[in-house]
Every structure is written in structure tokens, then in C-alpha cells.
Amino acid sequence: QVQLVESGGGSVQAGGSLRLSCVASGFTSRSNCMGWFRQPPGQPREWVTTIYTGGYSGNGRTDYAASVKGRFTISQDNAKKTLYLQMDSLKPEDTAMYYCAAARNCGTMSTTWDWWGQGTQVTVSS
């Protein structure tokens, strides 16, 4: 059974940091990438970052949305089957529900991703 379980969300002041975690089980050999999306209140879900985990020549390669590049870092611990999102220099506009996801066909559209966690809330106050 495929399962993604996020943790680490919370409330922080602008300029602060948070680290999100996502424990994966049941499918890891079937996905080619993992990543994070976020959904601000009243807005559509948007892509944040991807790490390519297999099936691509750039295994371990990462991509970031322009809005978070240089502030957020995606990483993985294969032994723990855990995905991380280190978020530094947080801004109020980073406030959103953050979702861990995995996919066979990797892209920036949420509709192409196959597996999703339940989400963890991040709130950044000014």
C-alpha cells in the first residue's frame, strides 16, 4: 500500500526556518521522482520542488520553483525512505498547506503526480 506521511509544519515568523519530513512506503521503487507542492488559502496547488530518484540520468538532480530557489532545499535519506524540505528565510507568502508527492512521470503539474500525502500546514507571520 502506497503511503506518504508528512510532518514538521507549524507557525513561524518571517525570516525563520522549518524542516518538513515525508516518510514514504509501499511504492518507492515505482516512482521516478518525489517532490513538494503547496496550496495557499483559496489558490490552486502549485509545484515547489522535485528531486529525481530513479530512471533519469540525473538521479538526485533537483529543480525548484523560482519563488523558493535559494531559500528551500529538497533532500532525501534513502535508508530512512524519508524526503525533506528545508525552508529558510520564510516569507508570509510561503503560508500554505504543503504536500509531499511522488510520480512516475515527473512534471510541474499536480495532475501528473501519482501519490500524495495528507499535507502539513505552514504559517508564516510578518
Phi, psi and chi 1 to 4 in degrees:
 res  aa     phi    psi   chi1   chi2   chi3   chi4
   1 GLN       -  129.5 -177.8  177.2   -7.3      -
   2 VAL   -75.2  133.3  173.3      -      -      -
   3 GLN  -148.6  135.6 -164.9  168.7   21.5      -
   4 LEU  -128.8  125.8  -65.7  168.1      -      -
   5 VAL  -127.3  114.8 -179.9      -      -      -
   6 GLU   -91.2  157.3  -57.7  103.1  -31.8      -
   7 SER  -157.3  168.0   61.2      -      -      -
   8 GLY   105.2   -5.3      -      -      -      -
   9 GLY   -68.8  170.7      -      -      -      -
  10 GLY   165.8 -166.2      -      -      -      -
  11 SER  -110.3  137.7  -63.1      -      -      -
  12 VAL  -148.8  154.3   65.1      -      -      -
  13 GLN   -82.4  156.2  -71.7 -168.8  -33.9      -
  14 ALA   -54.6  137.7      -      -      -      -
  15 GLY    93.0  -12.0      -      -      -      -
  16 GLY   -83.1 -175.4      -      -      -      -
  17 SER  -132.0  152.9  -62.4      -      -      -
  18 LEU  -144.4  152.3  -77.9  174.1      -      -
  19 ARG  -124.1  121.8 -171.7  176.5   80.1  157.6
  20 LEU   -93.7  146.7  -53.4 -176.8      -      -
  21 SER  -124.8  152.4  -60.3      -      -      -
  22 CYS  -143.7  113.6  172.1      -      -      -
  23 VAL   -92.8  127.1  178.4      -      -      -
  24 ALA  -109.5  144.5      -      -      -      -
  25 SER  -153.2  153.5   62.1      -      -      -
  26 GLY    89.7   -7.5      -      -      -      -
  27 PHE  -153.5   -3.1   73.3   97.3      -      -
  28 THR   -52.4  -29.6   50.2      -      -      -
  29 SER   -76.4  -12.6   62.7      -      -      -
  30 ARG   -93.9  -12.2  -63.4  163.4   56.8 -167.7
  31 SER   -98.9  153.1   67.2      -      -      -
  32 ASN  -105.9  -13.0  -71.8  -46.4      -      -
  33 CYS  -157.9  158.2   57.5      -      -      -
  34 MET  -130.5  158.1  -64.5 -170.9   70.2      -
  35 GLY  -167.2 -174.5      -      -      -      -
  36 TRP  -127.8  138.4  -66.4   90.5      -      -
  37 PHE  -120.9  165.0  -75.2   73.2      -      -
  38 ARG  -143.6  154.5   66.1 -174.2 -177.9 -174.7
  39 GLN  -134.3  102.3 -172.3  164.1   14.9      -
  40 PRO   -67.4  160.2  -18.4   31.8      -      -
  41 PRO   -57.2  128.6  -22.4   31.3      -      -
  42 GLY    73.4   10.2      -      -      -      -
  43 GLN  -124.4  162.4  -62.8 -174.8   36.1      -
  44 PRO   -71.6  162.1   12.7  -15.9      -      -
  45 ARG   -69.6  136.4 -165.6  168.7  -64.6 -171.6
  46 GLU  -127.4  146.9   62.6 -176.9   25.0      -
  47 TRP   -72.2  140.6  171.2   73.4      -      -
  48 VAL  -113.3  -52.8  175.1      -      -      -
  49 THR  -163.7  153.5  179.7      -      -      -
  50 THR  -134.2  143.1  -62.2      -      -      -
  51 ILE  -123.6  130.8 -174.1  165.9      -      -
  52 TYR   -87.6  120.8  -62.9   89.2      -      -
  53 THR  -104.7  -14.8   56.2      -      -      -
  54 GLY   177.3  154.8      -      -      -      -
  55 GLY    81.7   -0.8      -      -      -      -
  56 TYR  -123.6  147.8  -72.8   78.7      -      -
  57 SER   -63.6  -25.4   59.0      -      -      -
  58 GLY   -94.3   46.7      -      -      -      -
  59 ASN   -54.2  122.9 -170.2    8.9      -      -
  60 GLY    93.9   -7.4      -      -      -      -
  61 ARG   -66.3  148.4 -177.3  171.2   64.5   88.0
  62 THR  -124.7  150.8   56.9      -      -      -
  63 ASP  -132.2  149.5  -73.9  -31.1      -      -
  64 TYR  -135.1  146.5  -64.8   91.3      -      -
  65 ALA   -66.5  148.1      -      -      -      -
  66 ALA   -58.4  -32.7      -      -      -      -
  67 SER   -69.2  -18.0   58.8      -      -      -
  68 VAL  -120.1   -7.7  -54.2      -      -      -
  69 LYS   -59.9  132.1 -164.4  168.8 -173.4  177.8
  70 GLY    90.2  -13.1      -      -      -      -
  71 ARG  -115.6  -33.2  -59.5 -172.0  -62.0  120.5
  72 PHE  -108.1  148.1  -70.1   11.8      -      -
  73 THR  -135.8  124.9  -56.2      -      -      -
  74 ILE   -97.6  142.4 -171.6  171.3      -      -
  75 SER  -154.1  169.2   62.2      -      -      -
  76 GLN  -142.0  150.9   59.0  179.4   -5.8      -
  77 ASP  -118.3  102.3 -176.7  -32.4      -      -
  78 ASN   -64.1  -36.0  -70.5  -31.0      -      -
  79 ALA   -63.7  -36.4      -      -      -      -
  80 LYS   -93.7   -3.1  -64.5 -178.7  179.1  178.8
  81 LYS    50.8   46.9  -65.5 -172.1  176.7  179.9
  82 THR  -126.5  135.6  -59.0      -      -      -
  83 LEU  -104.2  142.0 -177.5   73.3      -      -
  84 TYR  -124.4  153.4  -60.1  101.1      -      -
  85 LEU  -134.2  106.4 -178.5   63.7      -      -
  86 GLN   -87.4  122.1  176.7   66.8   41.3      -
  87 MET  -117.7  115.1  -57.0 -174.5  -65.4      -
  88 ASP  -115.6  164.5  -62.1  -41.8      -      -
  89 SER    48.6   47.2  -58.2      -      -      -
  90 LEU   -64.1  145.8  -78.1  161.3      -      -
  91 LYS  -120.3  156.8  -55.3  175.6 -178.6  179.8
  92 PRO   -55.9  -32.0  -29.7   37.2      -      -
  93 GLU   -72.1   -6.1   51.5  -97.0   42.9      -
  94 ASP   -82.0   -6.6  -65.3  -41.4      -      -
  95 THR   -60.6  124.0  -65.6      -      -      -
  96 ALA  -176.8  169.2      -      -      -      -
  97 MET   -85.6  127.1 -176.9   71.8   76.9      -
  98 TYR  -103.8  132.0  -77.9   72.1      -      -
  99 TYR  -119.5  134.6  -64.1   90.8      -      -
 100 CYS   -86.8  143.1  171.1      -      -      -
 101 ALA  -148.7  162.0      -      -      -      -
 102 ALA  -139.9  153.9      -      -      -      -
 103 ALA  -149.5  156.4      -      -      -      -
 104 ARG   -89.6  -41.6  -68.5  164.0  -67.7 -173.1
 105 ASN  -108.8  109.6  -62.1  -51.3      -      -
 106 CYS   -88.0  136.9  -52.1      -      -      -
 107 GLY  -164.6 -171.9      -      -      -      -
 108 THR  -102.1   -2.3   59.9      -      -      -
 109 MET   -90.6  128.3  -62.1  -64.9  -68.0      -
 110 SER   -62.1  -25.0   61.4      -      -      -
 111 THR   -68.8  -16.7   51.2      -      -      -
 112 THR   -90.9   -5.3   65.6      -      -      -
 113 TRP   -90.7  142.9  -70.5   65.9      -      -
 114 ASP   -94.6  -36.3  -60.3  -71.2      -      -
 115 TRP  -128.0  140.9  -60.6  -77.5      -      -
 116 TRP  -135.8  147.0  -67.1   87.9      -      -
 117 GLY   -85.8 -178.0      -      -      -      -
 118 GLN   -87.5  -13.2   80.8  -72.2   -9.0      -
 119 GLY    98.4  152.2      -      -      -      -
 120 THR  -139.8  134.8 -174.7      -      -      -
 121 GLN   -83.6  134.1  179.2   67.2   37.4      -
 122 VAL  -121.0  126.3  171.1      -      -      -
 123 THR  -125.7  124.1  -58.0      -      -      -
 124 VAL  -116.2  120.8 -176.0      -      -      -
 125 SER  -101.7  150.0   57.5      -      -      -
 126 SER   -88.3      -   57.0      -      -      -
